[in-house]
Structures are given as C-alpha cells and as structure tokens.
Amino acid sequence: MAGGRARGSRRAVRLSEGGGLMARASRLLALWALAAVALPGSGEEGDGGWRPGGPGAVAEEERCTVERRSDLTYAEFVQQYAFVRPVILQGLTDNSRFRALCSREKLLASFGDRVVRLSTANTYSYQKVDLPFQEYVEQLLHPQDPTSLGNDTLYFFGDNNFTEWASLFRHYSPPPFGLLGTAPAYSFGIAGAGSGVPFHWHGPGYSEVIYGRKRWFLYPPEKTPEFHPNKTTLAWLRDTYPALPPSARPLECTIQAGEVLYFPDRWWHATLNLDTSVFISTFLG
C-alpha cells in the first residue's frame, strides 16, 4: 500500500510538473503575442508597416519645452495659446479609423497609381517633381543622407490634390478649435527617418502625427533663427544646434503618434522626422 501510494504520488508530481510547464509555456506565448502587437515597429498595429528609424537615428530632445494639454477648453485655447505660443493637444479627437487607413498596405492599395507632387526639402521648396505614389514609397522613402542638401531631398507634403485624396481625408477628424475668419485646409505627408523641412513660417495651423515621431523646433516671429535655407534640419541639428547658448535655443518637442501640435501665426518652425512618419496638417488660412 505504501509503495502504491508512493508511485501514485510520483505520478501526481509528474502530472503537476507537466501541467505547470504547459501553463508557463502558454503564458509565455500569450506574452510574446501581446509584445508583437504592442511594440513599435512590429507591423500593422505598431508602425502601420512603415519602416522605423534606421541605424544612427536621431534621438528625442532632452526636455520638451512645449506644453502638453489633454483637458483644454476653447476659451483657454484662445486666451492662452492661439495668438501667443504653441501647444500640444492630446485626446481631443479619435482618429483610429484614419490611422488604420494610413497603413502602408492600405495606402498603396488605394493610391499607389496616383501621381503625387514632391517638393525639395529646403525653406523655399524650389523644385517640384511628379511621380506615382507607389514609386515614391518603394524607391524614395528611405532615411535621410546626413550629407545631402535640402534641394537634393524630395519630400511628399504640401501639394496634395484634395479631390483625389478626398476618400481618405473624409475619415480625418481635425482638431476642434478654429480661429475666427479662417478656413481649414489639409496637407498630408509621408517622409523617411531623418528628413524634414528647415526653418520657415506661414499662417497658424495644426500638425498631427499618424505614424512615427516628428521633432519640432519653434521660434516666435520676432526671433529669427540661425539657419541656411538649403541645409536640412538634420544638418542644422548636427552643425548649428549644439553651439546655441541656452537663450538662443528654440522651443522644441517630439510629437508622438496621436498627438497634435498647434503653432501660431508667423512662428518660425523646422521639423525632423525621427522615424518614417505619416502626418497631416490642418492649416488655418
């Protein structure tokens, strides 16, 4: 009887250990599956199929100096930011549907054969080039060469044909705060890691990141930044930014996917995409 109990006990232990191993394996598989979905760059759910930053990608700033607000009212927006300073808006709109439609696979399926107009990535965008969207995505959408000048870099942003892209834009929910006497106009863009536009200014507006991250540098109208209009933002960050004294530093922050930056009228700004980024601006003209 004692031997039978011992053998039964050993079988129970083996079964218990086997069940424990299977349970642990199941938990590990479940955690692996969750990580594959949640980690950036893991596919459609993470980066939408767009390539993240390559080797030597630029880091985010040490300290964001633009205020983030998730509880802003229209009255506060007008009084504290609209004509005074930039602000980052969080959670005021839900663009999850628009984001899903902006995956690499879906945009190529819907717009791959459409001709898009590219601009050179310098202050005045001297040159324009027309080519199929698919060709831009598959052949030109790569990390920025740090040695290239702005007029050697083609950038898809600012020259969208609204009629042809209307089926996409109708799913976008713009920020809810308008300005009296202005009308919104969309500008959609996709750009590679390290690309961006050097310092320039125009009227007020918003910029929302759909995929990726975009680092912004901003100066008020009365403070003209030190820059060369044909050098890329990446070159400016490498060559000029480190020597700036604290009093000459811009406001800066990295806008994450789902966040919206508001910039007031005539504020100088330069942008730098830290990843392959998809973004949309709402200009208040």
Secondary structure, DSSP 4 states (H G I P E B T S, - for coil): -HHHHHHHHHHHHHHHHHHHHHHHHHHHHHHHHHHHHHSTTSSTTTTTT-----TTPPPPPSS--S-EESS--HHHHHHHTTTT--EEE-SSS--HHHHHHTSHHHHHHHHTTSEEEEEESSTT---EEEEEHHHIIIII-SPPPTT--GGG-EEEES---TTTTHHHHTT----S---TT--EEEEEEEE-TT----SB--S-EEEEEEESEEEEEEE-TTS-----TTS-HHHHHHHTGGG--GGGPPEEEEEETT-EEEE-TT-EEEEEESSSEEEEEEEE-
